[in-house]
Amino acid sequence: MKEIKAIIQPFVLTRVVEALKEIEGLPGVTVSDVRGFGRARAAGALAPVIDEGIEYVKKAKLEIVVPDHLVGPVLKVIVEKAHTGKAGDGKIFVYPVSDVVKIRSGERGEDAI
């Protein structure tokens, strides 16, 4: 199992999630509104968020835990649908997941996702 975290532009979120929903067997997606900055330190951002004098850029974060065989299809969808070719398109991180526990049923592992 892997956890995929993607930080993307908020304006591409809908098209990314709509495409992810088409992947058969996708367990689900968690979406958060986040803020941060990359190498440019939010310089030139169209709508920066300023908190205590620090400039941030609004982003959307997707968190998805999938069986190993779905990692490729999920990455492909995110890259294709989030790509604009401009700075700030985002990043995708893939982490190993050692266990998952479904709180309601007590199921573990892939059965829990």
Legacy VTK file of the C-alpha trace (Angstrom):
# vtk DataFile Version 3.0
C-alpha trace
ASCII
DATASET POLYDATA
POINTS 113 float
0.000 0.000 0.000
1.081 3.550 -0.664
-0.042 6.991 0.397
-0.040 9.579 -2.363
0.035 13.230 -1.342
-0.364 15.786 -4.086
-0.095 19.549 -3.679
-1.825 21.166 -6.654
-3.301 24.449 -7.856
-6.824 24.937 -6.452
-8.269 25.768 -9.872
-7.405 22.276 -11.214
-8.856 20.426 -8.207
-12.259 19.650 -9.721
-10.872 18.176 -12.939
-8.308 16.111 -11.007
-10.905 14.693 -8.596
-13.419 14.007 -11.377
-10.758 12.000 -13.235
-9.685 10.166 -10.073
-13.291 9.098 -9.458
-13.166 7.233 -12.787
-10.381 4.906 -11.552
-12.001 1.583 -10.726
-11.241 0.452 -7.194
-10.042 3.827 -5.938
-10.777 3.718 -2.189
-11.281 7.470 -1.744
-9.639 10.872 -1.626
-9.141 13.384 1.179
-8.926 17.021 0.093
-7.606 19.926 2.160
-7.139 23.619 1.490
-3.538 24.441 2.375
-1.033 27.236 1.889
2.699 27.280 1.409
5.473 28.371 -0.883
8.077 26.842 -3.135
11.434 28.004 -4.394
10.013 31.354 -5.507
8.836 32.010 -1.932
5.419 33.138 -3.258
7.015 36.086 -5.076
4.701 37.264 -7.827
1.733 35.191 -6.633
-1.540 36.526 -8.009
-3.424 36.124 -4.732
-0.913 35.620 -1.929
-2.060 34.867 1.584
-0.153 37.010 4.062
0.111 35.806 7.644
2.303 37.724 10.085
4.255 39.227 7.210
4.921 35.901 5.459
3.531 35.422 1.947
1.984 32.072 1.084
0.189 30.703 -1.967
-3.142 28.875 -1.743
-2.946 25.215 -2.754
-5.093 22.098 -2.563
-3.757 18.898 -1.013
-4.975 15.444 -1.993
-4.262 12.464 0.241
-4.979 9.026 -1.174
-4.080 5.581 0.201
-4.159 2.898 -2.484
-3.052 -0.669 -3.114
0.264 -0.800 -4.980
-1.368 -1.635 -8.334
-3.259 1.695 -8.327
-0.225 3.932 -7.738
0.596 4.247 -11.460
-2.945 5.089 -12.615
-3.417 7.624 -9.797
-0.102 9.358 -10.521
-0.892 9.457 -14.239
-4.268 11.127 -13.656
-2.890 13.716 -11.257
0.022 14.632 -13.534
-2.185 14.865 -16.637
-5.031 16.817 -15.055
-2.982 19.150 -12.806
-0.370 20.102 -15.415
-0.460 23.661 -16.745
3.226 23.962 -17.598
3.657 26.965 -15.337
5.606 27.345 -12.114
3.557 26.277 -9.124
1.809 23.282 -10.733
2.688 21.333 -7.603
4.344 18.176 -6.367
3.371 14.564 -5.720
4.849 12.489 -2.901
4.511 8.706 -2.556
5.032 7.010 0.810
4.871 3.377 1.914
1.996 2.536 4.264
2.676 -0.280 6.711
-0.882 -0.713 8.007
-4.393 0.718 7.927
-7.144 0.107 10.485
-10.792 0.795 9.684
-12.164 2.151 12.945
-15.776 1.024 12.398
-15.053 -2.625 11.614
-11.525 -3.252 12.852
-10.445 -4.456 9.395
-6.743 -4.054 8.666
-4.482 -3.702 5.672
-5.857 -3.386 2.138
-9.291 -4.522 3.349
-9.428 -1.376 5.473
-8.852 1.051 2.620
LINES 1 114
113 0 1 2 3 4 5 6 7 8 9 10 11 12 13 14 15 16 17 18 19 20 21 22 23 24 25 26 27 28 29 30 31 32 33 34 35 36 37 38 39 40 41 42 43 44 45 46 47 48 49 50 51 52 53 54 55 56 57 58 59 60 61 62 63 64 65 66 67 68 69 70 71 72 73 74 75 76 77 78 79 80 81 82 83 84 85 86 87 88 89 90 91 92 93 94 95 96 97 98 99 100 101 102 103 104 105 106 107 108 109 110 111 112
